[in-house]
Amino acid sequence: MRIWTEGKDPSGWSEDAWWEMYLLEESDWIACWIEPDREEDPQEHQPAPFFRYEFALDGEVVSARLYITAHGVYRAHLNGRVVGDTVLTPGFTSYHHRLQVQSYDVTAALRRGRNALGTIVGDGWWRATADIERNVYGTRLGLPAQLHVTLTNGGDRAIGTDG
């Protein structure tokens, strides 16, 4: 990519970059929304819930992508390694109109055998806004997470949060 100034002078070329689109239709998701399994008073601040899922892979990993979002803000860990380099993800959005989904290359974090995905979810903009009005978009925190793994033995696995 390059840009031109008002004086019509072009910039140098930028480095190559990429982006992706995936899981565009509801039917593309195998993951279900999960929520804390506890009663909560939506008028009070609650401890951030921690979700954890263990799974096994029967081959070496060629590639893996994690697709995740939340009602609230999340921090995901795969085998103890933080996923991504941002905080307060997925960021502010008008939850009545859209929900941002993040995609991460997690190939290096996975291994043959036992693996674990853990995610902490906090209120974020889902249950509080800058003026501290509570529960603007909802009262229950939750998330869907879907992992797509390709193995050297030719197998493909899709692993998603379940009820």
C-alpha positions in Angstrom: 0.0 0.0 0.0 1.1 3.6 -0.5 -0.5 7.0 -0.1 -0.2 10.3 -2.0 0.2 13.7 -0.3 -1.8 16.8 -1.3 1.3 17.7 -3.4 0.7 14.4 -5.3 4.0 12.9 -4.0 3.6 9.1 -3.4 5.0 7.5 -0.2 7.1 4.4 -0.3 5.4 1.0 -0.4 4.4 -0.5 3.0 5.3 -4.0 4.0 2.9 -6.8 3.0 0.0 -7.3 5.4 -3.0 -9.6 5.5 -6.4 -10.0 7.0 -9.0 -12.8 7.0 -12.8 -13.3 7.1 -14.1 -16.5 8.6 -17.1 -17.7 10.5 -19.4 -15.2 8.8 -22.6 -17.1 9.2 -24.2 -18.4 12.4 -24.1 -21.9 10.9 -20.2 -21.7 10.7 -20.0 -21.8 14.4 -20.0 -25.0 16.4 -19.2 -23.1 19.6 -22.0 -22.3 22.0 -22.2 -19.4 24.3 -21.1 -20.3 27.8 -21.8 -18.3 31.0 -20.8 -18.6 34.7 -22.6 -21.4 36.5 -23.6 -19.2 39.5 -26.3 -16.8 40.5 -25.2 -13.2 40.3 -26.6 -9.9 41.4 -26.4 -7.8 38.3 -26.4 -4.6 40.4 -23.1 -5.6 42.2 -19.6 -6.1 40.8 -18.8 -9.8 40.6 -15.5 -11.7 40.5 -14.4 -12.4 36.9 -15.3 -15.9 35.9 -12.6 -18.3 34.6 -13.6 -20.8 32.0 -11.3 -23.8 31.3 -11.5 -26.6 28.8 -9.1 -29.5 28.3 -8.8 -31.5 25.1 -6.4 -33.9 23.5 -4.8 -33.8 20.0 -3.6 -37.1 18.5 -1.0 -35.7 16.1 1.5 -32.9 15.6 0.0 -29.5 14.8 0.5 -28.0 11.4 -1.7 -24.9 12.0 -4.3 -23.7 14.4 -6.6 -20.7 14.7 -8.7 -19.6 17.6 -11.8 -17.5 17.1 -13.2 -15.9 20.2 -15.3 -13.0 21.5 -17.2 -12.2 24.7 -20.0 -10.4 26.4 -17.5 -8.5 28.5 -13.8 -8.3 28.0 -11.6 -11.4 28.0 -8.1 -12.7 28.3 -7.5 -16.1 26.8 -4.6 -18.5 27.7 -3.7 -21.6 25.7 -1.4 -24.1 27.7 -0.5 -21.3 30.0 0.5 -18.8 27.2 -1.4 -15.6 26.8 -3.3 -15.5 23.5 -2.8 -12.2 21.6 -1.1 -9.0 22.6 -4.1 -6.8 23.4 -6.1 -6.1 26.5 -9.7 -5.2 27.1 -10.6 -7.4 24.1 -12.9 -7.4 22.2 -13.0 -3.6 22.7 -16.0 -1.3 22.8 -18.8 -1.9 20.3 -22.5 -1.3 20.2 -23.5 -4.8 21.3 -27.1 -4.1 20.1 -25.7 -4.0 16.5 -22.5 -6.0 16.3 -20.1 -8.2 18.1 -16.4 -8.2 17.2 -14.7 -11.6 16.9 -10.9 -12.0 17.1 -8.9 -14.5 15.2 -5.5 -15.7 16.5 -2.8 -18.0 15.1 -2.2 -20.3 18.0 -0.1 -23.0 16.2 2.9 -22.6 18.4 0.9 -22.9 21.7 -0.6 -26.3 20.9 1.0 -29.7 21.3 0.3 -33.4 20.7 -1.6 -34.8 23.7 -3.3 -32.8 26.4 -4.0 -29.1 26.0 -6.0 -26.6 27.9 -7.8 -23.3 26.9 -8.6 -21.0 29.8 -10.4 -17.6 29.5 -11.1 -14.9 32.1 -14.0 -12.6 31.4 -14.7 -9.3 33.1 -17.5 -6.7 32.9 -16.0 -4.4 30.3 -18.5 -2.3 28.4 -21.0 -5.1 28.4 -22.1 -4.4 32.0 -20.6 -0.9 32.6 -20.0 2.2 30.6 -17.7 5.2 31.0 -20.5 7.0 33.0 -20.7 3.8 35.2 -24.3 3.0 34.2 -24.7 -0.7 35.0 -25.9 -3.4 32.6 -26.3 -1.3 29.5 -26.1 -4.2 27.1 -26.7 -7.2 29.4 -26.3 -8.7 32.8 -24.6 -12.1 32.2 -21.0 -12.4 31.0 -20.1 -15.2 28.6 -18.2 -16.2 25.5 -18.0 -18.5 22.5 -14.5 -19.9 21.6 -13.8 -22.0 18.5 -10.5 -23.6 17.7 -9.6 -25.0 14.3 -6.6 -27.4 14.2 -4.9 -29.1 11.3 -2.7 -32.0 12.2 0.3 -33.6 10.3 -1.7 -36.9 10.0 -4.2 -35.1 7.8 -6.8 -34.7 10.5 -8.7 -31.5 11.0 -10.3 -30.7 14.4 -12.9 -28.1 15.3 -13.2 -27.7 19.0 -15.8 -25.3 20.4 -17.2 -24.2 23.7 -20.2 -26.3 24.6 -23.1 -25.9 27.1 
